[in-house]
Each structure stands twice: as structure tokens, then as C-alpha cells.
Amino acid sequence: MRKIAPVILGVITLFVYMKERGTFAQNSDTASSDAASQIVDAFTRGQGDLLVSCKGKVVSVLPDDTKGSRHQRFIIELENKHTLLVAHNIDLASRVEKIQEGDDIVFSGEYEWNEKGGVIHWTHKDPDGRHPDGWLKHKGITYQ
């Protein structure tokens, strides 16, 4: 029993860490609502470096950022009315085709704080394998 206890403790610790970091995929409406609340909490605390999966509605499509790595950019609104900038690296992943205002989008990526509500990035595979892969889902197509 003494040899099993550290293993069990390690598994529990890993589970709590992954849950707090948002590593687990969130597919249900309840999970999306929880993730939206988690994002608002992070914004309120000024916290970043948070892995999240959630859904939102596109409220504005912005011009691409072409300085350095190119990013497709758009603003989304979560179900709790919080807005975020999505910065999707189109040097590492395919552009989200025909995205427009009013479209639903599901995402998995990293939340970073800013005073305007925050940014979601890392919505692609990490070519070096050092960061959890992210993605965007739009009209049944996954972009990584």
C-alpha cells in the first residue's frame, strides 16, 4: 500500500493541474459555460498563460496581422458577453475560410490577458511539440 499511495497522489495531482490549466477538452454546453467563466475570472485577475476550450460568436473580422508571423484576427463574444481577440497563426495553420460576423466558432488555445478582454492564440499544432496543440472549429471544419 505504501508504494501505491505516491502513485495515486501523483495521478490526482496531475488531474488537478490539467483541469486548472484547461487541458481537458470541453464539449458540452455546461463545459463551455464553465470555460467562459474561467476566462472572465482570468481577465478580472489579470492572469494569462491559461489553456482553454470554449465557443463563441464572431462579432468582427479584422485585417490580418502581417508583422512577424502572420495571424488571421477576429473578435468573438462568449455566451457571457465577454469579448476576445482570436489571433490564429496562418504561417503554421490553414486560414479559417469564409469566416464572417455572426458565425459560431469553437476553439482550443491559450488565453493571454490584455486590457481589452484578452487574446486567444496557440490555435494550431506546435511544430516543436513543446506546447499543447490548439485548434479552431468553424462550420464543421477543424483548423490546426
C-alpha positions as CSV (number, residue, x, y, z in Angstrom):
1,M,0.0,0.0,0.0
2,R,2.9,2.4,0.8
3,K,4.2,2.1,-2.8
4,I,0.8,2.7,-4.3
5,A,-0.1,5.8,-2.3
6,P,2.5,8.1,-4.0
7,V,1.3,6.9,-7.4
8,I,-2.3,7.7,-6.5
9,L,-1.2,11.1,-5.2
10,G,0.7,11.8,-8.4
11,V,-2.3,10.9,-10.6
12,I,-4.6,13.1,-8.5
13,T,-2.1,16.0,-8.7
14,L,-1.8,15.6,-12.4
15,F,-5.6,15.6,-12.8
16,V,-6.0,18.8,-10.8
17,Y,-3.1,20.5,-12.6
18,M,-4.6,19.6,-16.1
19,K,-8.1,20.7,-15.0
20,E,-6.8,24.0,-13.7
21,R,-4.8,24.6,-16.9
22,G,-7.8,23.9,-19.1
23,T,-6.1,20.9,-20.7
24,F,-9.2,18.7,-20.9
25,A,-11.4,19.1,-24.0
26,Q,-14.7,20.8,-23.2
27,N,-17.5,19.8,-25.5
28,S,-20.8,20.3,-23.6
29,D,-22.7,23.5,-23.2
30,T,-22.0,23.3,-19.4
31,A,-18.3,22.9,-20.0
32,S,-18.3,25.8,-22.4
33,S,-20.2,27.9,-19.8
34,D,-17.6,26.9,-17.2
35,A,-14.8,27.8,-19.6
36,A,-16.3,31.2,-20.4
37,S,-16.5,31.9,-16.6
38,Q,-12.9,30.8,-16.3
39,I,-11.8,33.2,-19.0
40,V,-13.7,36.1,-17.3
41,D,-12.1,35.2,-13.9
42,A,-8.7,35.2,-15.6
43,F,-9.4,38.6,-17.1
44,T,-10.5,40.0,-13.8
45,R,-7.3,38.8,-12.1
46,G,-5.1,39.8,-14.9
47,Q,-4.0,36.2,-15.5
48,G,-2.7,34.7,-18.7
49,D,-1.0,31.6,-19.9
50,L,-4.3,29.7,-19.5
51,L,-5.3,26.8,-21.7
52,V,-9.0,26.9,-22.6
53,S,-11.5,25.4,-24.9
54,C,-14.8,27.2,-25.4
55,K,-17.2,28.5,-28.0
56,G,-18.2,32.0,-29.1
57,K,-19.8,34.0,-31.9
58,V,-17.7,36.1,-34.3
59,V,-18.6,39.8,-33.9
60,S,-15.9,41.4,-36.0
61,V,-13.4,40.2,-38.6
62,L,-10.2,42.2,-38.6
63,P,-7.4,42.6,-41.2
64,D,-4.6,40.1,-40.8
65,D,-1.6,41.0,-38.7
66,T,1.3,40.7,-41.1
67,K,4.1,41.9,-38.8
68,G,6.3,38.9,-37.9
69,S,4.3,35.7,-38.0
70,R,1.1,36.3,-39.9
71,H,-2.1,36.0,-37.9
72,Q,-5.7,35.9,-39.0
73,R,-7.6,38.0,-36.5
74,F,-11.2,38.2,-35.4
75,I,-13.2,39.2,-32.3
76,I,-15.5,36.7,-30.7
77,E,-18.2,37.1,-28.0
78,L,-18.6,34.3,-25.4
79,E,-22.1,33.4,-24.2
80,N,-21.5,35.6,-21.1
81,K,-20.9,38.6,-23.4
82,H,-17.1,38.7,-22.7
83,T,-15.2,39.5,-25.9
84,L,-11.8,38.2,-27.0
85,L,-9.4,38.6,-29.9
86,V,-8.5,35.4,-31.7
87,A,-5.0,35.5,-33.3
88,H,-4.7,32.4,-35.5
89,N,-1.2,31.9,-36.9
90,I,-1.6,31.4,-40.6
91,D,2.1,30.7,-41.1
92,L,1.6,27.4,-39.1
93,A,-2.1,26.6,-39.8
94,S,-4.7,27.0,-42.5
95,R,-6.7,30.2,-42.7
96,V,-10.3,29.8,-41.4
97,E,-12.2,30.1,-44.7
98,K,-15.2,32.4,-45.2
99,I,-15.4,33.4,-41.6
100,Q,-17.8,36.3,-41.1
101,E,-19.7,38.2,-38.4
102,G,-22.4,36.0,-36.7
103,D,-20.6,32.7,-37.3
104,D,-20.2,30.3,-34.4
105,I,-16.6,29.2,-33.6
106,V,-15.3,26.6,-31.1
107,F,-11.7,27.0,-30.1
108,S,-8.9,25.5,-28.0
109,G,-5.9,27.6,-27.3
110,E,-4.1,29.8,-24.8
111,Y,-5.7,32.8,-23.2
112,E,-3.4,35.8,-22.6
113,W,-4.6,38.8,-20.7
114,N,-4.9,42.3,-22.1
115,E,-7.0,45.3,-21.1
116,K,-9.4,44.8,-24.0
117,G,-10.6,41.4,-22.8
118,G,-7.7,39.1,-23.7
119,V,-6.3,37.2,-26.7
120,I,-6.6,33.5,-27.7
121,H,-3.6,32.2,-29.5
122,W,-1.8,28.9,-30.0
123,T,-4.8,27.7,-32.0
124,H,-2.6,25.4,-34.1
125,K,-0.2,22.5,-33.7
126,D,3.2,23.3,-32.1
127,P,5.8,22.3,-34.8
128,D,8.3,21.7,-32.0
129,G,6.0,19.7,-29.8
130,R,6.6,21.7,-26.7
131,H,3.2,23.3,-26.3
132,P,-0.2,21.7,-26.3
133,D,-1.9,21.8,-29.7
134,G,-4.8,24.1,-30.2
135,W,-7.5,24.3,-32.9
136,L,-10.4,26.2,-34.3
137,K,-13.7,24.6,-35.5
138,H,-15.8,26.5,-37.9
139,K,-18.7,25.1,-39.9
140,G,-17.6,21.5,-39.2
141,I,-14.0,22.0,-40.3
142,T,-11.1,21.9,-37.8
143,Y,-8.2,24.3,-38.4
144,Q,-4.8,23.5,-36.8
